Amino acid sequence: MDFQLSAQQRELIDATRRVCEGKLRALAQEADTPERVASLRRDMAHQGLLGLNMPQQYGGVGLPLLDTLLLIQIIQSVDAKLGGLTHRTSTGAVGAVLELGTDAQREQFVGGVARGEIGISIGITEPDAGSAATAMTTRARIDGDQVVLNGQKIFISAVKDNHYTLVYCRFGNTGRASDIGAVLVPHDAPGFACSSGTLNMAGERQYELFFSDCRVPRANVLAEGSAFAKLISVYNAERLGSIARMLGSAQAAYEYALGYAKERKQFGRELADFQGMQWMLAEMKVKLEAAQLLTWRAASNANAGLPSPLETSVAKVYVAQAAKEICDDAIQVLGGYGYMTEYPVEARYREVRGGSIYGGTMQIHKNMIASHILGRKLSQWPTGTKE
């Protein structure tokens, strides 16, 4: 068991940091319209920063999951918008197409994403189906060579910048999770509508999607029911991508606070000269290292298949908590300046705060961990419920 990054991995990280800091960060700061995001996406594809773990035959880079997470972390540490694009085109919804799609779907959607031509959002959550995802009511029915959708999704990211949403929906009427499948819905499909969006704490806009007899080619059906377990298994890779983004933000906050403590003077001494400050920085470093190791373990063990649900949940719970604490301590190290928007650490806290909620709340993941270690199915549904 080797805990050291290889020379090749370190070179890859260094090269990625250089290109992100040297050119892409400035472009990301200007990417405030769908057209500019599309341009940024193409530039990132040209630099080999999209589709990191997608096969080369579809235009991806073909990296192992661990290497992919290492780069998502470093890209996020440079700029959150860049981190989001790399995550969503590598460990995002496109992974479900790779695992469950037909050859034609892989060529169209995986290839399109890796080449920077299209973007895909993911639509799971509904107004009455958050943590209880299997309570979703959005329905799909086959009508000849089309599929017709009716329902609603909320808290969907990057819709206006993307071209499709992978929509989880019901194909059957049993009320069980076995009804659930998924469809790749074009954003220009008849019967599709999108809200103007609402800003979250991290400054990212999230949208409501509405499907009113929305008609989509049947060729866009990724899974026609009986697929929820498979979709969630693939979704663990997306969770690890989100975890890597939290690590990147926490890393950036720690590094900024560390540099600040060496430069800022009070009482005629550097902040770093005070033991109280030294202990804060040491604790931040310990949490960052532990969080990384848990994430790397889940990614490394995924080489034998999809990520382990248990290892993913363990990493999720620890990283979400550690990232909040690291970013909060970074604000404290900077004092009043840390609270100001002209300094970067308050934004890093806002970036990681959602990690305790999206991709399954920390409480849901603790339930899943408990279910595994106790060897019991710990359903949150009332006794006798179909789910």
C-alpha positions in Angstrom: 0.0 0.0 0.0 1.7 3.2 -1.3 0.5 6.5 0.1 2.9 8.6 -2.1 1.9 10.3 -5.3 3.9 9.1 -8.2 6.3 11.5 -10.1 3.9 11.3 -13.1 0.9 12.3 -10.9 2.9 15.2 -9.4 3.9 16.4 -12.9 0.3 16.2 -14.0 -0.9 18.3 -11.0 1.9 20.9 -11.6 1.1 21.2 -15.3 -2.6 21.5 -14.6 -2.1 24.2 -12.0 0.1 26.2 -14.5 -2.4 26.1 -17.3 -5.3 27.0 -15.0 -3.4 29.9 -13.3 -1.7 31.1 -16.5 -4.7 31.3 -18.8 -7.9 29.6 -17.8 -8.6 31.5 -14.5 -8.9 34.8 -16.3 -11.2 33.3 -18.9 -13.4 31.7 -16.1 -13.8 35.1 -14.4 -15.2 36.5 -17.6 -17.5 33.5 -18.3 -20.7 35.1 -17.2 -23.0 34.1 -20.1 -23.8 30.8 -21.7 -21.8 31.8 -24.8 -18.7 32.6 -22.7 -19.1 29.4 -20.8 -19.2 27.5 -24.1 -16.0 29.2 -25.2 -14.4 28.4 -21.9 -15.5 24.8 -22.2 -13.9 24.5 -25.6 -10.6 26.0 -24.3 -10.6 23.5 -21.4 -11.2 20.7 -23.9 -8.3 21.9 -25.9 -6.1 21.8 -22.8 -7.2 18.2 -22.0 -9.1 19.2 -18.9 -12.6 17.8 -19.8 -13.6 14.1 -19.7 -10.6 13.3 -17.6 -11.7 9.7 -16.8 -13.6 9.2 -20.0 -12.1 6.7 -22.5 -9.8 8.1 -25.2 -11.9 6.4 -27.9 -14.6 9.0 -27.1 -12.2 12.0 -26.9 -11.5 11.7 -23.2 -8.2 11.7 -21.4 -8.5 8.2 -20.1 -7.2 8.8 -16.6 -7.9 6.5 -13.6 -10.5 7.9 -11.1 -7.8 8.8 -8.6 -5.8 10.9 -11.0 -9.1 12.5 -12.1 -9.9 13.5 -8.5 -6.4 14.8 -8.0 -6.9 17.2 -10.9 -10.4 18.2 -10.0 -9.1 19.2 -6.6 -6.2 21.3 -8.0 -8.4 22.9 -10.6 -11.0 23.8 -8.0 -8.3 25.3 -5.8 -7.5 27.7 -8.6 -11.1 28.6 -9.6 -14.5 27.1 -8.6 -16.0 27.6 -12.1 -13.1 25.7 -13.7 -13.5 23.0 -11.0 -17.2 22.7 -11.7 -16.7 22.3 -15.5 -14.1 19.6 -15.0 -16.2 17.8 -12.5 -19.4 17.8 -14.5 -17.6 16.6 -17.7 -15.6 13.9 -15.9 -17.3 12.5 -12.8 -20.7 14.1 -13.6 -23.8 12.7 -15.3 -21.7 11.7 -18.3 -20.5 8.8 -16.3 -23.9 7.3 -16.3 -24.0 7.4 -20.1 -20.6 5.7 -20.2 -21.7 2.9 -17.9 -25.3 2.4 -19.0 -25.6 3.8 -22.5 -25.6 2.3 -25.9 -22.6 2.6 -28.3 -24.5 5.4 -30.1 -25.3 7.2 -26.9 -21.7 7.0 -25.8 -20.5 8.4 -29.1 -23.0 11.2 -29.0 -23.0 12.2 -25.4 -19.7 11.1 -23.9 -17.8 12.2 -27.0 -19.7 15.5 -27.2 -18.9 16.3 -23.5 -15.2 15.3 -23.8 -14.8 17.4 -26.9 -16.3 20.5 -25.2 -19.3 20.5 -27.5 -22.1 19.9 -25.0 -22.8 19.9 -21.3 -25.1 17.6 -19.3 -26.8 18.5 -16.0 -28.4 15.9 -13.7 -32.0 16.0 -12.5 -32.9 13.9 -9.4 -34.4 16.2 -6.7 -38.0 17.2 -6.7 -40.1 19.5 -4.4 -41.3 16.4 -2.4 -38.4 14.1 -3.1 -35.1 15.3 -1.6 -33.3 12.8 0.6 -36.2 10.5 -0.2 -35.2 10.3 -3.8 -37.3 7.3 -4.6 -40.4 9.4 -3.8 -39.9 11.1 -7.2 -43.1 11.5 -9.2 -41.8 12.7 -12.6 -43.1 10.1 -15.1 -42.1 9.0 -18.6 -44.2 6.9 -21.0 -43.1 5.4 -24.3 -45.1 6.7 -27.3 -43.8 5.1 -30.5 -40.4 6.4 -31.2 -40.7 9.1 -28.5 -40.8 9.2 -24.7 -43.2 11.7 -23.0 -42.3 13.2 -19.7 -44.4 15.0 -17.1 -43.2 16.4 -13.8 -40.8 18.8 -12.1 -37.2 18.9 -10.8 -35.5 21.4 -8.5 -32.0 22.5 -7.5 -30.5 21.6 -10.9 -27.1 23.1 -11.6 -25.7 24.7 -14.8 -28.9 24.2 -16.9 -28.5 27.4 -18.9 -24.9 26.6 -19.6 -25.6 23.0 -20.6 -27.6 21.4 -23.5 -29.1 18.3 -21.8 -30.3 17.1 -18.4 -30.2 13.5 -17.4 -33.6 13.2 -15.8 -34.4 10.4 -13.3 -38.1 9.5 -13.8 -40.6 6.7 -13.4 -41.5 4.4 -16.3 -43.9 2.2 -14.2 -46.8 2.6 -11.8 -45.9 0.2 -9.0 -44.6 3.1 -6.8 -41.4 1.2 -6.1 -37.8 2.2 -6.9 -37.9 -0.5 -9.6 -40.0 1.9 -11.8 -37.1 4.4 -12.0 -35.0 5.0 -15.1 -33.5 7.9 -16.8 -33.8 10.0 -20.0 -31.4 12.5 -21.6 -33.7 15.5 -22.2 -32.6 18.2 -24.6 -33.1 21.7 -23.3 -34.9 22.7 -26.5 -37.4 19.7 -26.4 -41.1 20.6 -26.8 -42.8 20.7 -23.4 -39.5 21.5 -21.6 -39.3 24.7 -19.5 -36.7 26.1 -17.1 -37.0 28.8 -14.4 -34.8 31.8 -14.3 -32.9 30.2 -11.5 -32.0 31.1 -7.9 -28.5 31.8 -6.6 -27.2 29.5 -3.9 -24.6 30.5 -1.2 -21.7 29.6 -3.5 -22.9 32.1 -6.2 -24.0 29.3 -8.5 -27.4 29.5 -10.1 -29.8 26.5 -9.7 -32.9 25.9 -11.7 -36.4 24.4 -11.6 -37.3 22.2 -14.6 -40.8 21.6 -15.8 -41.9 18.8 -18.1 -45.4 19.2 -19.6 -45.9 16.4 -22.2 -42.3 16.9 -23.0 -41.4 14.9 -26.0 -37.9 13.4 -26.4 -36.6 10.8 -28.9 -36.8 7.3 -27.6 -33.1 7.0 -28.5 -32.4 9.3 -25.6 -33.7 6.8 -23.0 -30.7 5.7 -20.9 -32.6 3.2 -18.8 -36.2 2.2 -19.0 -37.0 1.4 -15.4 -35.4 -1.1 -13.0 -32.3 1.1 -13.0 -32.3 3.1 -9.8 -29.7 0.9 -8.1 -27.4 1.1 -11.1 -27.8 4.8 -11.5 -27.0 5.4 -7.8 -23.9 3.1 -8.1 -22.6 5.2 -10.9 -23.6 8.4 -9.0 -21.0 7.5 -6.3 -18.3 8.6 -8.8 -20.2 11.9 -9.1 -20.2 12.2 -5.3 -16.4 11.7 -5.3 -16.0 14.4 -7.9 -18.0 16.8 -5.6 -15.9 15.7 -2.7 -12.7 16.5 -4.7 -14.1 20.0 -5.3 -14.6 20.5 -1.5 -11.0 19.4 -1.0 -9.9 21.9 -3.6 -11.7 24.8 -1.9 -10.4 23.7 1.6 -6.9 23.4 0.2 -7.1 26.9 -1.3 -8.4 28.3 2.0 -5.7 26.6 4.0 -2.9 27.7 1.7 -4.1 31.3 1.8 -4.4 31.3 5.6 -0.9 29.8 5.9 0.6 32.5 3.7 -1.3 35.2 5.5 -0.1 34.0 8.9 3.5 34.4 7.8 3.0 37.9 6.5 0.5 39.6 8.9 2.0 41.2 12.0 0.4 42.0 15.3 2.2 43.0 18.6 5.4 43.4 16.5 5.4 39.7 15.6 4.1 37.5 12.7 0.8 35.7 13.5 2.7 32.5 12.8 4.8 33.2 15.9 1.8 32.7 18.3 1.2 29.1 19.5 -2.5 29.5 19.3 -2.2 30.3 15.6 0.3 27.5 15.1 -2.2 25.0 16.5 -5.0 26.2 14.3 -2.8 25.8 11.2 -1.6 22.4 12.3 -5.2 21.2 12.9 -6.2 22.5 9.4 -3.4 20.5 7.9 -4.3 17.3 9.7 -7.9 17.6 8.6 -6.9 18.3 5.0 -4.5 15.3 4.9 -7.1 12.9 6.5 -9.8 14.1 4.2 -7.6 13.5 1.1 -6.6 10.0 2.2 -10.2 8.9 2.7 -11.1 10.2 -0.7 -8.0 8.7 -2.4 -8.8 5.3 -0.8 -12.3 5.3 -2.3 -10.9 6.3 -5.7 -8.1 3.8 -5.7 -10.3 0.9 -4.7 -12.7 1.8 -7.6 -10.1 0.6 -10.1 -11.7 -2.8 -9.6 -15.2 -1.4 -10.5 -17.5 1.4 -9.4 -16.6 3.2 -6.1 -17.6 1.4 -2.9 -20.8 2.9 -1.4 -19.4 2.6 2.1 -16.0 4.2 1.3 -17.8 6.9 -0.6 -20.1 7.7 2.3 -17.2 7.7 4.8 -15.3 10.1 2.7 -18.3 12.3 2.1 -19.2 12.6 5.8 -15.6 13.4 6.9 -14.7 15.7 4.0 -17.9 17.7 4.3 -17.3 18.4 7.9 -13.5 18.9 7.6 -13.8 21.3 4.7 -16.3 23.5 6.6 -14.0 23.6 9.6 -10.8 24.3 7.5 -12.5 27.2 5.7 -14.0 28.6 8.8 -10.6 28.5 10.5 -9.1 30.3 7.5 -11.6 33.1 8.0 -10.6 33.2 11.7 -6.9 33.4 10.9 -7.6 36.5 8.7 -9.8 38.1 11.3 -11.8 41.0 10.0 -10.3 40.6 6.6 -11.5 37.0 6.4 -15.0 38.2 6.7 -14.6 40.6 3.7 -15.6 39.6 0.2 -12.4 41.2 -1.2 -10.4 38.4 0.4 -11.0 34.9 -1.0 -11.5 32.7 2.1 -15.1 33.6 2.8 -16.0 32.5 -0.7 -14.3 29.2 -0.1 -16.5 28.6 2.9 -19.6 29.3 0.9 -18.4 26.8 -1.8 -18.0 23.9 0.7 -21.1 24.6 2.8 -23.4 22.9 0.3 -21.4 19.7 0.5 -23.2 18.7 3.6 -26.5 18.8 1.7 -26.1 17.9 -2.0 -25.3 14.4 -3.2 -27.1 13.1 -0.1 -27.0 14.9 3.2 -24.4 14.0 5.9 -27.3 12.5 7.9 -28.4 10.2 5.1 -24.8 9.1 4.5 -24.4 8.3 8.2 -27.6 6.2 8.0 -26.0 4.3 5.0 -22.7 3.8 7.0 -24.7 2.5 10.0 -26.7 0.1 7.8 -23.5 -1.3 6.4 -21.6 -1.8 9.7 -24.6 -3.2 11.4 -25.5 -5.5 8.5 -29.1 -4.3 8.6 -31.4 -2.5 6.1 -32.3 0.7 8.0 -35.1 2.1 6.0 -36.4 5.6 6.9 -39.8 4.8 5.4 -42.7 3.9 7.7 -43.3 0.1 8.1 -45.3 -1.2 5.2 -44.3 1.5 2.7 -43.6 0.1 -0.8 -40.2 1.8 -1.1 
